[in-house]
Amino acid sequence: MGRRRSGRDIDGVVLLDKPTDISSNDALQKVRRFFNANKAGHTGALDPLATGMLPVCLGEATKFSQFLLDSDKRYRVVARLGQRTDTSDSHGEIISERNVEFTPQQLDDALAFFRGDTLQVPSMYSALKHQGRPLYEYARKGITVEREARPITVYELQFIRLENNELELEIHCSKGTYIRTIVDDLGEMLGCGAHVIYLRRIQVANYPYERMVTLEQLAALRAQVDAGEGSFESLLDSLLLPMDTAVVHFPAINITEETAAYFKQGQPVRANVEGLIEGDMVRVTCGEEQRFIGIALISEDGRVAPKRLVVENEQSA
């Protein structure tokens, strides 16, 4: 017999304010334990150096984490000019030092180069996989792997300040954009080298910055639960955002409870799909309370075909 799970079947999204010098997976496991959740997953790793928004999906919300992984991100970054490191951040070894001698116009021109659609070669110190292993494992052994340039989009790149060889920027970009690589490439373009000394993710998709919580806040609430000064439901679960916030950008289709019974068995169903076309992804709710039950694709014959379904437990049913 398999080991019986002792955790809770709790569903939702926690907006963690990840601290520095901890991996995203370590942060995820801490959140899972604080909530005593059976299942958890994050939505795109942050470097140990980086802080900021790390949406952690609990329970059934993990089924929809991919859509947050694919979403746009916004970062605040500070670069140290005049020094290039092997990891493109302050955790690496300095491999070159040069004078900082560019003009304001040269900086403006260089920043303009990175705006819009470009191709980016991922860093060897990224978590991108090669033959099933992250690139940083090869880099640590001194092995360089050929990497293909990948298309990225920088929607906004705002200059914040330049002071004492520190350059601060705000970057709104598409999925798969490596901020360290932008900083490293920018440093080479300016002829002085650069590396990241501070990186903070301030937005993922449309999640509100003010809903972020720290590990210290979660630890304090869990301590209250353990001391009998409140329940998980009253102290911790109120921090959770609904699991469908990960797919809120998809059009919503509401179906009846009767139709939902077939949909939840994996069958395509008829519904009002006016304005939608074949291949469109939709968010499906049911009943008068519009309970989220999964996502679906519009089929060729105009039916709503299930793609990922929520398994409803006693709490959510």
N, C-alpha and C positions, 0 to 999 in steps of 0.2 A: 504494500500500500504506500502511496505517496505521502509525504509529510503534510500534515494539516496546516493550513495557513492560520496565523494567529492575528494578522492585521485586519484593517477595516477595508470594506469595499466603499471607498469614498471617491467621488468623481468631481473634477473641476480643475481650474488653472490657478496656480500661485505665481504672482509676479515677484520673484526673488530679486533683491538688490545684492548681487553677488559681491563678496569682498575680494580684495586682491590676495595673491599668493595662495589660492586654493583652486583646484581644478573644477570644472563644471560638473564632472561626475561625482566628486566628493561633496560638492554643494547639494547636488540632487539627492544623494543618499541621506544627507542630514535632514533635508526637508521631508523626505519619505518617512524617516523615523519620527520626526516631530509630530507628523499627522497620523502616525501608525498606519500608513496606507499600504495595501497589498502590492500596488503597482505604481510605478512612477517613471517618467521620461522627460528629458529636456528638449528644447527646440533649437538646437544649434549651439555648439560649445563656444565659450569665451576663453581666451588665453588666461592662464593663471595670473598674469600681470593685470588683466582687464577687470574692471568692476562694472556694475550696472545691471540692466534688465535681463534677467534670465527666466523666461516663462517655464515653469515646471508643471507638467501635466500629470494629474493623478487619476488612477483608475481608467475608466472608459475614455477619458480625454486624451489618453496616449494614442488612440487611434487616429486622432486628427492633428497630432503634433507636426506632421510633415508639412501641413499648410502654413504653419508659422515658420518652419525652416525655410520655406520658399518666399517668405514675405520680405518687404523692404526693412532696412534697419537705419538708425541714425546714431552717430557716434560723436563724442567730443575727444579730440586727441591732442596731445602735446608732444612735439618732436624736439629732440636735442640736435641742433645743427653743428656740423664740424666733425662729427664722429660717425663712422659706419660700423655696425656690429654684424657678426655672422648670423644672428637670429632676427635682425632688424628691430630688436627691442633691447631694453636695458638688462635683460637676463643673459644676453650673449657676451661674447668676447669682442673687444674693439679690434677691428682689422685694418682700419685706416683713420688718420686724423688729418684734416685739411683746414685751411683758413676759410672763414665765411666772408665772401667778397662779392656778393651779388647786389644788384640795384633793385629798388622797389618795382621798376618796370619788368625786370627779369623775373622777379617773384610772381607778379601778376600774370605774365605770359606762361610761366610754368604751371601755375594753378589752373589756368584756363585749359591747358592741355588735358587735364584729367577729368574735366567736366563732360558729361554726355556719354555716348557709347564708345567704349574702348576695349582693347584686348589686354588681359593681365596674365602674366606667368606666375602661378602660385609659388610661394616661398617653399624651400626645402624643409623649413621648420613648421610647416602647416600639418593639419591632421588629415589632409587629403590622402586617400588610399592609393597604393601602388602594389599590385599583386597581393591584396588583402591586408597590407600593413601600412600604417600611417607614414608619410614621408619623413616626419621628424625622427623616426627610428633609424632610417637610412642615414640621415644627416648626422646623427650622433656617432655613427660608425665611420664617418668620413666619406660616405658613398653619395654621389650626386646622381640623381635620376633625371632623365630627360622629361620635361613637363611641357604639355601643350598649352599655348595661350588660350584663355577662355574669355568669352564676351561678358563684360560687366557694364552696368550703367551707374554713373554718379549723377544723381538728380540735382544735388546742391553741394557745393564746396565753398564754405564761407570762411574768409580770413577773420580771425578773432584778434590776435595780437602777435607781435614779434618783439621779444624783450630778452636781452642777455643770452642770445643764441638759442632761445626757446621760441618755437613757432607753434601757435595754437590754432586749430582748425575745427570746424564742425562739418561733418560729412553725412549726407543722406544718400544711401546707395542700395543697389539691388542685392539679392542673395548671392553668396559666393564671392563677395568682394573682400579682399584682405587689406585691411587698413595699414598693417605693417609694410606690405609691399608697395602701397601708394607712397608711404613716407620714404621708404628706401629709394624708390624710383625718383621721387621728387628731389631727394638729396643729391642723387647722381646728376640729375638735370641741372641743378644749381651749382654743381662742381665742388660741393663741400662735404657731401655725405650727410646722412641723418639717420636717427633711429627713434623709436617710440619710447618715451619715458612715462607716459600716462595715457590710458585709454579707458573711456567710459561709454558704455552703450546706454543711450538715453531713451531709445524708442525701438519697439518691435511692433510691426504692423500699426494698429491704431490703439494699442493698449495705453492707458493713462499712467504717466510717470508717478503721479501721486498715490497710486495703489500699490507701489512696491513696498515690500517688507524685508527687514534684515534677518539674518540668522539669529542675532541676539534677541530680537523681538519675538521670534518664533520659540526660541529656547525659554524665554520668560513665561510665555503663555503655556507651554508644555509643562513647565515646573508647577504652574498653578493647577493644571489638570491633575498632575501626579500627587499634589498635596490635597486634592479633594476640594479645591476652592472654585471649581467650575467644571464644565464638561467640554469634550472636544467640540460638540455642536455649538456651544455658546461662546467659546473662546477662540477656536482655531478655524472652524468651518466657515465662519462668517467672512473670512479673508479670501475665500475661494471665489473666482469668477466662473460663470457658467461654462461648461465645456464647449458649447457651440460658439463661444467668442473667437475660437480659432478659425471658424469658417463663416464668420458673420458677413464677410464680403460677398458670399454667394447669395443669389436670389432665394427667397424663402417660398416654399410651397406647403400649404397646410392640407392635410387629408383627414378624413373621418377615422374614428377608432376602428370601424368595420374594415375600411380599406387598409388601415395600418396593420391589421392582423395578417393580411396577405403580404404586405411589404416587408414585415419583420421576418417572414419566412423566406425572404430572398426573391419574391416574385415581383416582376414589373407591374405597376398599377396605373390605372387611368386617373388623371387629375387635371386641373385647370393649368395648362402650360402656355397660356397666351403670352406672346412676346418672346418665347424661348425657342431655341432651335436645337437640332440634333447635336449631341456632344456637350451641351451646356451642363455645368455642374450646379446642383441646387442643394439647398439645406432643407431638410424635410421635417416638419412638425406635425403633430396630430392633436385632434380634439379641440375643445373650446379654450383650454389653457395653453394650447400651442406648445406642447411638450416636444422637445428635440429628440428625434429618434434615429437620425443618421443623415448621410449625404447620398446623392444619387446622380445619375446621368440621364439626360433626356435621350431616349432611344429614337431610332429612325421612324418608328410609327407613332411618336409623340407620347409614349408612356414614360413613367418615372421608374427607372431601373436602379435598384439598390446597389451602392458601391461599398459603403462602410456603415455598419449598423451598430447602434448602441444596445448593449445587453443590459436590460433594466433590472436592477436589484430591488429589493424590498423598499429601500430608501427612496428610489427615484420612480418606481412604478406607481 
